[in-house]
Amino acid sequence: MKFLGKSRSQTAAFLPLCLFLLKILQPGHSHLYSNRYAGDKVIRLIPNTEEDVNALKKIYHQLKVDLWQPSSISHVSEGTVTDVHIPQNCSWILLAFLQEANIQYKILIDDLQEALEKGSSLQTQRSRRSLIEYNYEVYHSLEEIQNWMHHLNKSYTGFIHMFSIGKSYEGRSLFVLKLGRSRSYKRAVWIDCGIHAREWVGPAFCQWFVKEVLLTYRSDPTMRKMFNHLYFYVMPVFNVDGYHFSWTNDRFWRKTRSKNSRSRCRGVDANRNWKVKWCDEGASMHPCDDTYCGPFPESEPEVKAVANFLRKHRKHIKAYLSFHAYAQMLLYPYSYKYATIPNFSCVETAAYKAVNALRSVYGVRYRYGPASSTLYVSSGSSMDWAYKNGIPYTFAFELRDTGHFGFLLPEGLIKPTCIETMLAVKNITIHLLKKCP
């Protein structure tokens, strides 16, 4: 349907009708696989002019479509690759609008429900395997991940210690695994995954990392060197409430699940809630936005708990690694401004070697550099906060892919993604053991 005879303003007149259809046709409470995404599409477009950008922003604010990339409408500018999840009820009018506005677009996912079901074995009642047969090549629910952590804690008492650093907004424990033999003088590396709920490949990598350590720390010289000198703190799921919600209600939920006294909208972007240029560029003050910074810094108990732990142990923690998706990037500070960090040379070298090691496995290319110029400017991020609080090596990985699957990275790609990422992490870790500021 092309609406060839209509002007941009005439086509836009259909938008209120689309809003009405959304309200009357949208299903009520539904679970993850109750067909709620049937007919939804994910499209990629690149606005070429300022008029295009303004048109897209108008659509976004009227319909509240879900941005996959970038995370905020404020980051959309001329030439920005923009991935948008649009509901089935409005896809026809939105695509017509884009055609009339002469904004080129490409359909990445034609039916989101179909892609979701095809890409994951979760749609079937797969048998609950024992923890001995734990499958690291599928996505796991929060309950499964926490049961796995308890099992490791009991099975590897001399090497793994599981502990809680606090409670989430909804009262769930915030569990961390400490890996390594007890030596009080050791330095440490912090790793967290799942700060954004819908980025499931992150927690999958954290589990893979622990598994690889347990399998190889005695036999692999690199791994042995790492654990002779370092502890690792691994938090497989940072945003436990949001991650659970992404399994039970909304696969594409991003934020935490805290309630807001000023709005019906729930949640805060846990990667905009840190006290470093809080709620400045790249963060939103509006509770309904995906990049909402929260009512004040560290308002989220999850962020507060991690920040308190890092503050308490910052003399020993020398590296902070956070795992996100998707974009295929390795980022380092600063995120909130265009500026060069004092130890740029050392960090840049580590990033360069890491992405080269990653590419050596399957040929997958990662961009690397300061987050502000490589991705976009965003304030209140955990990476910048960690760096500002004395952790000299801070990195954020944006794992596979670059948009073909987006947040629905198939389970068949978990293994190659984790194998290549593991090499990058080992490279960064070995690099920081050298004499480097």
Summary of the structure (lengths in Angstrom):
residues: 437
radius of gyration: 21.8
end to end distance: 59.7
largest distance: 74.5
contacts: 1478
relative contact order: 0.13
helix: 40%
strand: 17%
